[in-house]
Amino acid sequence: MNIHKENYNSKVLVEMWTDFIHWEKRRLGENGFLLNTLKKFHCQKIFDACLGDGADSIHLLKNGFNVTSNDLDNLFIKKAKENANKHNVTLNITEYDWRDFDKHFEDKSFDSIFCLGNSLTYLFEKKDQLKTLKNFLKIIKDNGILIIDERNYQSILDKREEILKKGKFQYSGKYVYCGDKIHGKPIEISDDKVRFEYTDERTGKQGYLVLYPFKSGELLNLLKEVGFTKIEQYSDYKKGFYPDADFYQYICQK
Ligand SMILES: C[S@@+](CC[C@H](N)C(=O)[O-])C[C@H]1O[C@@H](n2cnc3c(N)ncnc32)[C@H](O)[C@@H]1O
């Protein structure tokens, strides 16, 4: 797969992911955003494009939604299945690359797709990002929605000197990735890639990801370019754009 060569989820990283998220705090941070949005748009048949450890898919299954969950990483899929067992739910899993969704799913198959946890950033090439978003649009039903989020990379790019020199990365820790035992921080920052280091303070174990830093407005423009007609932006789940947010969420109507 044409993903950045350094950017593959290692066993160490996958093992720390559930603690990096902190499932309960993620739910507190979003304060019903996901469930309320899906209910508001009358969505029942849901597609989680990037399952990860199952945090969001399992939450929706427990709340009665019909969920299909996708990931292409065997380690994450295994972890998600273990988590589903613990929560007494069964995941319905597909294992496709986002860029091939059009080959595997019928048009207009789902009421909603979500791609959360700052995931699109795994793709570096604009053509891959566009192809992915086009595929999402294609398999959503008319009047359905895409819910997608991104980290506030612009703030990281603007503060790169401070972050790298002091080795300190300030963010609230209240949203999306909320664990207090795993610390993620950028250790290399350039305009076209950011290398994150994740450290478990209890064991000293470390994992890494190299991610594409969307600039301010870049993801929003891609969403418009592929044809989403109405897009609402949220900043840490608060409607509107706030430059100091940790994460931005977008509700995109077809
Ligand atoms: C940052 S993790 C987020 C996981 C989860 N959604 C969360 O909120 O914790 C990104 C996930 O996207 C998956 N992924 C990355 N590129 C992908 C692609 N091209 N197709 C399908 N899944 C992909 C990775 O394997 C990983 O599980």
The ligand as an SDF file (V2000), in Angstrom:
LIG
                    3D

 27 29  0  0  0  0  0  0  0  0999 V2000
   -5.1330    7.3300   13.7950 C   0  0  0  0  0  0  0  0  0  0  0  0
   -5.8670    5.7490   13.6760 S   0  0  0  0  0  0  0  0  0  0  0  0
   -7.4820    6.1500   14.2860 C   0  0  0  0  0  0  0  0  0  0  0  0
   -8.2840    4.9700   14.6400 C   0  0  0  0  0  0  0  0  0  0  0  0
   -9.6600    5.2540   15.2610 C   0  0  0  0  0  0  0  0  0  0  0  0
  -10.6040    5.7770   14.2950 N   0  0  0  0  0  0  0  0  0  0  0  0
   -9.5500    6.1850   16.4430 C   0  0  0  0  0  0  0  0  0  0  0  0
  -10.2680    7.1880   16.4970 O   0  0  0  0  0  0  0  0  0  0  0  0
   -8.7570    5.9100   17.3460 O   0  0  0  0  0  0  0  0  0  0  0  0
   -6.0790    5.6150   11.9200 C   0  0  0  0  0  0  0  0  0  0  0  0
   -6.5940    4.2740   11.4290 C   0  0  0  0  0  0  0  0  0  0  0  0
   -6.8150    4.3670   10.0260 O   0  0  0  0  0  0  0  0  0  0  0  0
   -6.3430    3.1810    9.3930 C   0  0  0  0  0  0  0  0  0  0  0  0
   -5.9490    3.5100    8.0120 N   0  0  0  0  0  0  0  0  0  0  0  0
   -4.9140    4.2880    7.6220 C   0  0  0  0  0  0  0  0  0  0  0  0
   -4.8740    4.3850    6.2940 N   0  0  0  0  0  0  0  0  0  0  0  0
   -5.9130    3.6360    5.8140 C   0  0  0  0  0  0  0  0  0  0  0  0
   -6.3960    3.3580    4.4910 C   0  0  0  0  0  0  0  0  0  0  0  0
   -5.7990    3.8660    3.4210 N   0  0  0  0  0  0  0  0  0  0  0  0
   -7.4780    2.5700    4.3820 N   0  0  0  0  0  0  0  0  0  0  0  0
   -8.1040    2.0580    5.4790 C   0  0  0  0  0  0  0  0  0  0  0  0
   -7.6930    2.3050    6.7610 N   0  0  0  0  0  0  0  0  0  0  0  0
   -6.6020    3.0760    6.9130 C   0  0  0  0  0  0  0  0  0  0  0  0
   -5.1540    2.7730   10.2450 C   0  0  0  0  0  0  0  0  0  0  0  0
   -4.8380    1.4030   10.0710 O   0  0  0  0  0  0  0  0  0  0  0  0
   -5.6160    3.1270   11.6430 C   0  0  0  0  0  0  0  0  0  0  0  0
   -6.2940    2.0760   12.2710 O   0  0  0  0  0  0  0  0  0  0  0  0
  1  2  1  0
  2  3  1  0
  2 10  1  0
  3  4  1  0
  4  5  1  0
  5  6  1  0
  5  7  1  0
  7  8  2  0
  7  9  1  0
 10 11  1  0
 11 12  1  0
 11 26  1  0
 12 13  1  0
 13 14  1  0
 13 24  1  0
 14 15  1  0
 14 23  1  0
 15 16  2  0
 16 17  1  0
 17 18  1  0
 17 23  2  0
 18 19  1  0
 18 20  2  0
 20 21  1  0
 21 22  2  0
 22 23  1  0
 24 25  1  0
 24 26  1  0
 26 27  1  0
M  CHG  2   2   1   9  -1
M  END
$$$$
